[in-house]
Amino acid sequence: MDRENPERKKTDVVPITPGSSLSTWRMPSLFERDIDTIFDDFRRSFDVMMRPYFPMEARMQELGMLPVRFAQLDLIDEGDHYVIHAELPGFTKENVDVQINRDGMTIRAKKETDKEEKRKNYLHRERAYSAFERSVAFPEEVDPAKAEGKMNNGILELRVPKKELKPEIKPRKIELK
């Protein structure tokens, strides 16, 4: 495959949803870190103070049932294909749906938990639902028919080959008889 082909798109990989490891990162200044620490301390003390009034969040945290906000995602260009790593803790391959088309992909995951505890004269039931959707546009056209994926310990790995560019057919002069 010719890497100097001018037909290839020269665009950056840009995730559609926030929270990606592809986003620009810079070191915060000391002032910013101090302000963040003050607000983190305030938030923690406020959470402790309010816990008796909102016990459900603490209980859900103990059960590991807090909803997933954004999956951390890495999109790596390896020349003739892309490798995508997505962190999906708590999800199994049965909970995950991946759709790939020639321009991008969408990862969806959904998990429902229902816990019931019965004792004499006592019934305790909790339900939790977590779901997310993440979309990413590819900078070059891909071949979705040849994409492969696997899931291991909450880490989704996809290999998506780039579409082979057909060589440009140059006009040929025809000798007239």
TORTORBA-967404 format. One record per residue (C-alpha): residue number from 1; z, y, x. Coordinates in Angstrom, 3 decimals. Layout:
<pts>
PT|num|up|north|east
PT|NUM|Z|Y|X
...
</pts>
This chain:
<pts>
PT|num|up|north|east
PT|1|0.000|0.000|0.000
PT|2|-1.028|3.345|1.438
PT|3|2.017|5.655|1.600
PT|4|-0.156|8.705|2.347
PT|5|-2.121|8.385|-0.875
PT|6|-2.322|11.834|-2.501
PT|7|-2.462|10.223|-5.959
PT|8|1.239|9.320|-5.820
PT|9|3.681|11.647|-7.514
PT|10|5.864|13.642|-5.123
PT|11|8.915|14.187|-7.323
PT|12|12.629|13.771|-6.840
PT|13|14.653|11.069|-8.555
PT|14|16.589|12.879|-11.281
PT|15|19.021|11.116|-13.622
PT|16|18.892|12.191|-17.246
PT|17|22.633|11.823|-17.829
PT|18|25.451|13.377|-15.772
PT|19|27.877|11.520|-13.559
PT|20|25.348|10.001|-11.195
PT|21|25.864|9.360|-7.543
PT|22|22.429|10.952|-7.131
PT|23|23.753|14.384|-8.060
PT|24|24.254|17.022|-5.395
PT|25|27.675|16.881|-3.789
PT|26|29.457|19.422|-1.657
PT|27|32.924|19.599|-0.168
PT|28|35.191|21.805|-2.328
PT|29|36.998|24.629|-0.577
PT|30|40.755|24.574|-0.002
PT|31|41.199|27.122|-2.785
PT|32|39.260|24.940|-5.251
PT|33|41.289|21.869|-4.296
PT|34|44.572|23.769|-4.749
PT|35|43.514|24.972|-8.201
PT|36|42.407|21.432|-9.152
PT|37|45.772|20.051|-7.992
PT|38|47.667|22.581|-10.110
PT|39|45.663|21.663|-13.205
PT|40|45.944|17.910|-12.488
PT|41|49.731|18.225|-12.197
PT|42|49.861|20.217|-15.434
PT|43|47.691|17.676|-17.256
PT|44|49.816|14.749|-16.051
PT|45|53.082|16.434|-17.088
PT|46|51.561|17.347|-20.466
PT|47|50.412|13.729|-20.979
PT|48|53.918|12.450|-20.195
PT|49|55.449|14.983|-22.577
PT|50|53.037|14.102|-25.420
PT|51|53.120|10.299|-24.967
PT|52|55.844|9.753|-27.636
PT|53|53.644|11.545|-30.168
PT|54|50.399|9.790|-29.174
PT|55|51.411|6.262|-28.073
PT|56|48.008|4.706|-28.806
PT|57|46.309|6.030|-25.659
PT|58|49.015|4.564|-23.401
PT|59|48.799|1.239|-25.264
PT|60|45.001|1.176|-24.962
PT|61|45.300|1.927|-21.239
PT|62|47.654|-1.052|-20.817
PT|63|45.154|-3.325|-22.580
PT|64|42.224|-2.017|-20.547
PT|65|40.384|-0.831|-23.649
PT|66|39.573|2.787|-22.859
PT|67|35.898|3.610|-23.476
PT|68|33.451|3.834|-20.591
PT|69|32.142|7.373|-20.170
PT|70|29.219|7.145|-17.739
PT|71|28.079|4.248|-15.627
PT|72|27.749|5.160|-11.978
PT|73|24.161|4.484|-11.057
PT|74|22.208|4.395|-7.794
PT|75|18.403|4.455|-7.757
PT|76|17.028|3.402|-4.367
PT|77|13.366|3.695|-3.395
PT|78|12.483|0.741|-1.140
PT|79|8.795|1.490|-0.685
PT|80|7.011|-0.896|-3.031
PT|81|9.883|-1.195|-5.540
PT|82|13.040|0.481|-6.823
PT|83|16.499|-1.071|-6.709
PT|84|18.987|0.096|-9.315
PT|85|22.722|-0.602|-9.033
PT|86|24.866|0.271|-12.043
PT|87|28.634|-0.166|-12.212
PT|88|29.602|-1.609|-15.605
PT|89|33.254|-2.701|-15.296
PT|90|34.493|-4.815|-18.170
PT|91|31.013|-5.641|-19.468
PT|92|29.262|-8.998|-19.226
PT|93|25.525|-9.638|-19.224
PT|94|25.749|-10.460|-22.944
PT|95|27.031|-6.897|-23.615
PT|96|24.221|-5.162|-21.691
PT|97|20.702|-4.291|-22.856
PT|98|18.124|-2.959|-20.374
PT|99|14.806|-1.509|-21.532
PT|100|12.173|-0.570|-18.916
PT|101|8.859|1.131|-19.530
PT|102|6.340|2.480|-17.028
PT|103|8.043|5.888|-16.745
PT|104|11.771|5.114|-16.943
PT|105|14.552|2.863|-18.091
PT|106|17.509|2.852|-20.455
PT|107|20.698|0.840|-19.986
PT|108|22.880|0.299|-23.051
PT|109|26.175|-1.549|-23.183
PT|110|28.464|-2.180|-26.114
PT|111|31.727|-4.073|-26.336
PT|112|34.114|-4.601|-29.218
PT|113|37.620|-5.998|-28.829
PT|114|39.797|-7.225|-31.660
PT|115|43.356|-8.273|-30.861
PT|116|45.705|-9.644|-33.496
PT|117|49.309|-10.688|-33.043
PT|118|51.138|-12.521|-35.849
PT|119|54.819|-13.278|-35.991
PT|120|57.238|-13.982|-38.792
PT|121|57.143|-10.945|-41.120
PT|122|55.064|-9.040|-38.569
PT|123|51.368|-8.379|-38.069
PT|124|49.957|-6.206|-35.310
PT|125|46.202|-5.656|-35.052
PT|126|44.256|-3.468|-32.622
PT|127|40.547|-2.882|-32.303
PT|128|38.690|-1.129|-29.546
PT|129|35.045|-0.199|-29.208
PT|130|33.313|1.119|-26.118
PT|131|29.655|1.855|-25.665
PT|132|27.374|3.954|-23.544
PT|133|23.736|4.627|-22.917
PT|134|22.176|5.814|-19.681
PT|135|18.530|6.778|-19.104
PT|136|16.708|7.416|-15.839
PT|137|13.132|8.563|-15.255
PT|138|11.239|6.982|-12.367
PT|139|9.387|9.379|-10.049
PT|140|6.423|6.973|-9.917
PT|141|4.907|4.630|-12.461
PT|142|6.411|1.118|-12.391
PT|143|5.342|-2.318|-13.608
PT|144|7.936|-3.330|-16.238
PT|145|6.449|-6.827|-16.640
PT|146|7.545|-7.754|-13.090
PT|147|11.059|-6.250|-13.263
PT|148|14.007|-8.552|-12.545
PT|149|17.725|-8.114|-13.050
PT|150|21.052|-9.831|-12.557
PT|151|24.669|-9.053|-13.334
PT|152|27.606|-10.104|-11.189
PT|153|31.253|-8.999|-11.614
PT|154|30.347|-5.896|-13.614
PT|155|27.586|-4.789|-11.211
PT|156|24.073|-4.674|-12.642
PT|157|21.257|-4.951|-10.094
PT|158|17.644|-4.388|-11.111
PT|159|14.485|-4.675|-9.025
PT|160|11.554|-2.794|-10.506
PT|161|8.222|-2.943|-8.632
PT|162|6.060|0.138|-8.475
PT|163|2.683|-0.095|-10.119
PT|164|-0.082|-0.909|-7.691
PT|165|-2.459|1.993|-7.440
PT|166|-6.053|0.948|-7.760
PT|167|-8.212|2.308|-4.978
PT|168|-10.374|5.154|-6.091
PT|169|-13.955|4.052|-6.567
PT|170|-16.205|6.514|-4.847
PT|171|-19.512|7.406|-6.425
PT|172|-22.380|5.487|-4.977
PT|173|-25.817|6.924|-4.604
PT|174|-28.510|4.778|-6.163
PT|175|-31.889|4.629|-4.558
PT|176|-34.544|5.034|-7.209
PT|177|-37.648|2.816|-7.090
</pts>
